[in-house]
C-alpha cells in the first residue's frame, strides 16, 4: 500500500471563547504549508495559524498525525498564535 503525505496550513479566527479553527488549506510541500500559515497568521482575519503534515494509507483512508514535537516546532513559525 502506498502512503500519502498531506501538508496543511490551518488558520485560527477569533472566537468568543478563544481561537476557533478555520478552513484547512492543503499545500504542495512542507515549505509551502509553513509559508501559507505564516502569511495567514499576519492577516487581520486570523489570530494565528499552524502548519502540519499527515501521512496515511490511500487504500484504507487512515491518517496518522505527526509527532507533537514536530507540530510545536511549527507553532514557533507563527508568532501571533497564542495557545490558551
Secondary structure, 3 states (H helix, E strand, C coil): CCEEEEEEEEEEECCCCCCEECCCEEECCHHHHHHHHHHHHCCCCCCEEEEEEEEEECCCCEEEECCHHHHHHHHCCCCCCCCC
